[in-house]
Amino acid sequence: MNDLRLSMLENKKIVLGITGSIAAYKACILARLLIKKGAEVQVVMTPSAKEFITPLTLATLTQKPVVSEFFDRRDGSWHSHVSLGLWADAMLVAPASASTIGKMANGIADNMLVTTYLSMKAPVFVAPAMDLDMYAHPSTQANLQKLQSYGNHIIEPGTGFLASKLEGKGRMEEPEKIVEALEQFFAKQQKLAGKKVLITAGPTYEKIDPVRFIGNYSSGKMGFALAEVCAEQGAEVTLVSGPVMLQAKHPGIKRIDVESAQQMYEAATKHFPKTDIAILCAAVADFTPKTTADKKIKRKGDNLKLELQPTHTQDIAAALGAVKKKKQVLVGFALETDNEQKNAKDKLERKNFDFIVLNSLQDKGAGFRVDTNKVTIIDRHNGLTAYDMKSKREVAEDIVEHLVQQMKK
């Protein structure tokens, strides 16, 4: 799975700072590698960097206008360093000249790059590039130590042939190694790294005959969003899905397709003993036909009478709750139309959930067949956390964050 997993830089927003150094030409390679890994790259250049490489080249590679000046000379609009600081998942200054390192260390905000750095809320990585004597000078080393003390990450330069025709330490680390350093950093930030997560999603179809079934309106969107978020946070996800039209995108998701409540029950109970976390998001049918016809039932004059029986023998939540171990976390869902909190709390206790995610069909834009949801999380200590209406992706992120905090406890 490691060879197929998405890059840790997938969908990451990177501010790439480029300074006046002969190594600036490597920034083109660096930008291309970051984009190839799935990152979105915004270049910020110092004025002297433009003497080594043109903004046009970098704007073409990144498909974003390069930021260099505080104001656009054409219309006077302001380039907001504050917005860039809030936008980014990381800032990478490569190459970082001795001059820029000194300005960053001492807060000399006389260009857009250093101003952006001082506004940066995300982690900052610095890849020095200079001649060996400049790098070894006590002032440069003191500035690097100061940057490290601020929490910045220094990507040590390599030893090699330099622009001065001398050989020594000061050569900017190769772009491939820099990208690898960023990937390793983000890999360590994953909140579910090494965890095995079981998720059920979508509806179940209970067969009447070869062409008809009893089902419900579940689209599977909430369960699939949870699977994607968990996988992005480093989890190995087993997604047991009823019949839906969705595709799991992350290669860290192992999908098992089922149709009936019985099939979902068998898959869930089979995989649960080896999982750390189970999130039961599927809308499993409460009733199934007592008998199933082998051939299509023909329409006749009389009404068709179906005898239904409860699917209580395939109660996934009750079965998993009964065998749940102390270190396992079990999360349930409750979709209610009335007495929402009372019904959800009752289900929480009966099924032995660690917490339950409640949503109500009373809330417009929540529930089945929509891209949004509005939930309240209820835990075993009667703690309630209510969230505003959000996209199901954002709701999934909230649920996973609550899950992480639960695991810490």
VENNORZI-V825500 format. One line per field, one symbol per residue. psi: psi as a letter, one per 20 degrees, with the letter a starting at -180 (. if undefined). burial: b if it has 16 or more other C-alpha atoms within 10 Angstrom, else e. Layout:
psi = ???
burial = ???
//
This chain:
psi = hhhiqqqijpjqopoopprnqhihhihggggggghhijqppoppqqhhhiihqqhgghhghikppppgqhqpigjjqpoohghhhhhqhqpoooqorhghgggghjknmjrhghgggiipirqpppnqorqhhghiphgghhhghgghhijqppoprrpaprhijrpapippqqhghgghhgghghhhipikpiqppppqqarqpopgaiiqrpaajpiigghhggggggghjjqopooopaorjqppgpijpopoprgrhgghgggghgighjqhpponiqnpqhqqphqpqhrppqpahqqpppoqqqkhikngggghhhjprhiqppprqooriqlggghghghgghilqhrqopqpihopjqbqkrirqorpppaikjppopqrprqhghggggghghgghghh.
burial = eeeeebbbbbebbbbbbbbbbbbbebbebbbbbbbebbbbbbbbbbbebbebbebeebbeebeeebbbbbeeeeeeeebebeebbebbbbbbbbbbbbebbbbbbeeeeebbbbbbbbebbbebbbbbbbbbebbeeeebbebbebbbeeebbbbbbeeeebeeeeebbbbbbebeebbeebbeebbeebbbbebbbbbbbbbbbbbbeeeebebeebbbbbbbbbbbbbbbbbbbbbbbbbbbeeeeebbbbebeebbbbbebbebbbeebeebbbbbbbbbbbbbbbeebeeeeeeeeeeeeeeeeeebeebbbbbbbbeebeeebbbbbbbbbeeebbeebbebbeebbbbbbbbbbbeeebbbbeeebbbbbbbbeeeeeeeeebbbbbbbbbbbbeebeeeeee
//
